[in-house]
């Protein structure tokens, strides 16, 4: 009888010890996707590098970059819960959040939250040589197009 009790206590003790260590061994993995831009642009390779850095340095986190249609589309993906994180230009994110700018008349996407600013973006003002515009002052009285909707 004493032998059976000793074996039972030993089995319970071993089970308890093994159970304590098994929780720390099998960390649950978390998968996160970052919506970026087209594969030929800046967002996709930047997203790939960020995904690799996070996956390599945060235990249990697997991050992937997914190509897409950039800022407005990415904000919509976030809003619909189709992706966890995304890249978006600051002005476009603001327009999505407030339904202003190029998004007047759309529903505001108020569940967006900024996480980080990744890099400053340099924007150039350009004109054709034939326009005669050489300085900012030369823009006075001219039609100026701002935004993607003027590209064709």
C-alpha positions in Angstrom: 0.0 0.0 0.0 2.8 2.4 0.9 4.5 1.5 -2.4 1.4 2.4 -4.4 1.0 5.8 -2.5 4.7 6.6 -3.2 4.3 5.8 -6.9 1.1 7.9 -7.1 2.8 10.9 -5.4 5.8 10.5 -7.6 3.6 10.4 -10.8 1.6 13.4 -9.6 4.8 15.4 -8.8 6.4 14.6 -12.2 3.1 15.5 -14.0 3.0 18.8 -12.1 6.6 19.7 -12.9 6.2 18.7 -16.6 3.0 20.7 -16.8 4.7 23.8 -15.4 7.5 23.6 -18.0 5.3 22.8 -21.0 3.4 26.1 -20.8 6.6 28.1 -21.4 7.8 25.9 -24.2 4.9 26.2 -26.7 4.4 30.0 -27.0 1.4 30.7 -29.1 2.2 32.4 -32.4 0.5 35.6 -33.4 0.1 36.4 -37.1 -0.1 40.0 -38.2 -0.3 41.4 -41.8 0.7 44.9 -42.9 -1.1 46.3 -46.0 1.4 48.2 -48.1 1.3 49.5 -51.7 2.1 48.0 -55.1 5.2 45.9 -55.5 6.9 48.6 -57.6 6.6 51.4 -55.0 8.1 52.3 -51.7 5.5 50.9 -49.3 5.9 47.2 -50.3 9.7 46.8 -49.7 9.5 49.0 -46.6 6.7 46.8 -45.3 8.7 43.7 -46.1 11.7 44.9 -44.2 9.6 46.0 -41.2 7.8 42.6 -41.2 11.1 40.7 -41.3 12.6 42.8 -38.5 9.5 42.3 -36.3 9.3 38.6 -37.0 13.0 38.1 -36.2 13.0 40.1 -33.0 9.6 39.6 -31.3 9.1 36.1 -30.0 6.0 34.5 -31.2 5.1 37.2 -33.7 4.9 36.4 -37.4 4.5 39.5 -39.6 3.9 39.6 -43.4 3.7 42.5 -45.8 0.9 42.3 -48.3 0.9 44.3 -51.5 -2.2 46.5 -52.2 -3.5 49.7 -53.5 -1.9 52.0 -50.9 -3.4 54.6 -48.5 -7.1 54.9 -49.1 -7.5 51.2 -49.8 -5.4 50.4 -46.7 -7.6 52.6 -44.5 -10.7 50.8 -45.8 -9.1 47.4 -45.1 -8.5 48.4 -41.5 -12.0 49.8 -41.2 -13.6 46.5 -42.4 -11.3 44.4 -40.1 -9.7 42.7 -43.1 -6.2 43.5 -42.0 -4.5 44.4 -38.7 -2.1 47.2 -39.7 -1.4 49.2 -42.8 0.7 52.0 -44.3 -1.0 55.2 -45.1 0.1 58.8 -45.9 -0.7 61.2 -43.1 -2.9 63.5 -45.2 -4.8 60.5 -46.7 -5.4 59.0 -43.2 -6.7 62.3 -42.0 -9.1 62.6 -45.0 -10.3 59.0 -44.4 -10.8 59.8 -40.7 -12.7 63.0 -41.3 -14.2 62.3 -44.8 -12.6 65.5 -46.1 -10.2 66.3 -49.0 -10.6 63.8 -51.8 -13.0 61.7 -49.6 -15.7 64.3 -49.2 -19.1 62.6 -49.2 -17.7 59.2 -47.9 -18.3 57.8 -44.5 -15.6 58.8 -42.0 -13.4 56.0 -40.8 -13.1 56.8 -37.2 -11.6 53.5 -36.0 -8.2 54.4 -37.4 -5.3 55.0 -35.0 -1.8 56.2 -35.8 1.0 53.9 -34.6 4.2 55.4 -35.9 5.6 57.8 -38.4 8.1 55.8 -40.6 9.8 58.5 -42.6 9.5 62.1 -43.8 8.1 62.2 -47.4 9.6 64.7 -49.8 7.1 66.0 -52.3 8.1 68.0 -55.4 6.1 70.6 -57.2 6.5 70.1 -60.9 5.3 71.8 -64.1 5.9 71.4 -67.8 8.7 73.5 -69.3 6.2 75.1 -71.7 4.2 76.5 -68.7 6.9 79.0 -67.9 6.6 78.3 -64.2 10.0 78.4 -62.5 9.2 79.5 -58.9 6.4 79.2 -56.4 5.5 82.9 -57.1 4.9 81.9 -60.8 2.0 79.7 -59.6 -0.1 82.8 -58.9 -3.2 82.8 -61.1 -2.5 79.2 -62.4 -4.5 76.1 -62.0 -2.8 73.7 -59.6 -3.7 70.1 -59.3 -3.1 68.3 -56.1 -3.7 64.6 -55.5 -3.9 61.3 -57.3 -7.1 62.2 -59.1 -5.1 64.5 -61.4 -2.9 61.8 -62.7 -3.8 60.1 -66.0 
